């Protein structure tokens, strides 16, 4: 397995699969259109965020989108994992872990001493994040009315 930045055709493949990634990551709550994905992703890329992809035999098997973010209250800047996705047929093989570890290493090299991410309660990925050392930072609670 190789982890690296994507080329143009791989980037297009990521964009085509991102609606599925967001649907799964939000536990079915979000069903973004291709246009909505572009509205979400392009500003991040313009501000310096970037993808790292996992490939096997020149086939895309997963990706992570990393970059900077800032706490609106403290104004502290930190590295952020915006998206993580592994194609279903490649799950359970440690690819997500390797993508996160590589992403964290890149964020360290980019000068960040803290990395954050957002995850939906009930998302199975939360277990992986906890084994890597992520702790609960802010909890958003909701209720139907």
C-alpha positions as CSV (number, residue, x, y, z in Angstrom):
1,X,0.0,0.0,0.0
2,X,1.2,3.5,-0.9
3,X,0.0,6.7,0.8
4,X,0.6,10.0,-1.2
5,X,-1.1,13.0,-2.6
6,X,-3.5,12.3,-5.5
7,X,-3.1,13.2,-9.1
8,X,-5.9,14.9,-11.0
9,X,-7.8,11.8,-12.1
10,X,-7.6,10.4,-8.5
11,X,-8.9,13.7,-7.2
12,X,-11.9,13.4,-9.5
13,X,-12.5,9.9,-8.3
14,X,-12.4,11.1,-4.7
15,X,-15.0,13.9,-5.5
16,X,-17.3,11.3,-7.1
17,X,-17.2,9.1,-4.0
18,X,-17.4,11.9,-1.4
19,X,-21.2,12.0,-1.3
20,X,-21.1,8.3,-0.3
21,X,-18.3,9.0,2.3
22,X,-20.3,11.8,3.8
23,X,-23.5,9.8,3.8
24,X,-21.8,6.9,5.7
25,X,-19.8,9.3,8.0
26,X,-23.0,11.1,9.1
27,X,-24.8,7.7,9.6
28,X,-27.2,8.5,6.8
29,X,-28.1,12.0,8.0
30,X,-26.5,13.9,5.1
31,X,-27.1,13.1,1.5
32,X,-25.0,15.7,-0.3
33,X,-25.2,16.3,-4.0
34,X,-22.1,16.5,-6.1
35,X,-22.5,20.3,-6.2
36,X,-22.8,20.5,-2.4
37,X,-19.6,18.4,-2.1
38,X,-17.8,20.9,-4.3
39,X,-19.1,23.8,-2.1
40,X,-17.7,22.1,1.0
41,X,-14.4,20.8,-0.4
42,X,-13.1,23.6,-2.7
43,X,-12.8,26.3,0.0
44,X,-10.8,23.9,2.2
45,X,-8.4,23.1,-0.6
46,X,-8.1,26.8,-1.5
47,X,-7.1,27.5,2.1
48,X,-4.4,24.8,2.0
49,X,-6.1,21.6,3.1
50,X,-5.1,18.5,1.1
51,X,-5.9,14.9,0.4
52,X,-3.6,11.9,1.1
53,X,-4.7,8.8,-0.7
54,X,-4.1,5.1,-0.1
55,X,-3.5,3.1,-3.2
56,X,-2.9,-0.6,-3.9
57,X,-1.7,-1.7,-7.4
58,X,-2.5,1.9,-8.6
59,X,-6.1,1.6,-7.4
60,X,-7.6,4.1,-5.0
61,X,-8.6,2.4,-1.8
62,X,-9.1,5.3,0.6
63,X,-8.3,8.8,1.5
64,X,-8.0,11.4,4.3
65,X,-8.5,15.2,3.9
66,X,-6.4,17.2,6.3
67,X,-5.8,20.9,6.9
68,X,-6.0,23.7,9.4
69,X,-8.9,24.9,11.5
70,X,-9.3,27.5,14.3
71,X,-11.2,27.6,17.5
72,X,-13.7,30.4,17.2
73,X,-13.5,31.3,20.9
74,X,-9.8,30.9,21.7
75,X,-8.6,31.6,18.2
76,X,-6.1,28.7,18.6
77,X,-5.1,27.1,15.3
78,X,-4.8,23.3,15.0
79,X,-4.6,20.5,12.5
80,X,-8.0,19.0,11.4
81,X,-9.0,15.8,9.8
82,X,-12.0,16.8,7.6
83,X,-12.7,13.5,6.0
84,X,-11.6,9.8,6.2
85,X,-12.9,7.1,4.0
86,X,-11.9,3.6,3.0
87,X,-13.8,1.8,0.2
88,X,-15.9,-0.9,1.6
89,X,-14.1,-3.9,0.1
90,X,-10.8,-2.7,1.8
91,X,-12.2,-2.1,5.3
92,X,-10.9,-4.0,8.3
93,X,-7.3,-4.1,7.0
94,X,-5.8,-1.2,8.9
95,X,-5.9,1.2,6.1
96,X,-7.9,3.9,8.0
97,X,-5.3,3.7,10.8
98,X,-2.4,4.1,8.4
99,X,-4.2,7.1,6.7
100,X,-4.8,8.8,10.1
101,X,-1.2,8.1,11.3
102,X,0.2,9.5,8.1
103,X,-2.2,12.5,8.2
104,X,-1.1,13.3,11.8
105,X,2.5,13.1,10.7
106,X,1.9,15.5,7.9
107,X,0.0,17.9,10.3
108,X,3.0,17.7,12.7
109,X,5.3,18.6,9.8
110,X,3.0,21.5,8.9
111,X,3.6,22.8,12.5
112,X,0.5,21.8,14.4
113,X,0.8,20.5,17.9
114,X,-2.9,19.4,18.2
115,X,-5.1,17.5,15.8
116,X,-8.9,17.5,16.0
117,X,-11.7,15.8,14.1
118,X,-15.5,15.6,14.2
119,X,-17.3,12.3,14.4
120,X,-21.0,11.4,14.7
121,X,-21.9,9.5,17.9
122,X,-22.4,5.9,17.0
123,X,-19.9,6.0,14.1
124,X,-17.8,2.8,14.4
125,X,-14.7,4.9,13.5
126,X,-14.9,6.5,17.0
127,X,-13.3,3.3,18.4
128,X,-10.3,3.7,16.1
129,X,-9.9,7.3,16.9
130,X,-9.9,6.5,20.7
131,X,-7.2,3.8,20.2
132,X,-5.1,6.4,18.5
133,X,-5.4,8.8,21.5
134,X,-8.2,11.1,20.5
135,X,-10.3,12.3,23.4
136,X,-13.7,13.9,23.6
137,X,-13.3,17.7,23.3
138,X,-16.7,19.2,22.6
139,X,-20.0,17.4,22.6
140,X,-22.9,18.6,20.6
141,X,-26.2,17.4,21.9
142,X,-29.5,17.4,20.1
143,X,-33.2,16.5,20.6
144,X,-36.2,16.3,18.3
145,X,-39.0,18.7,19.2
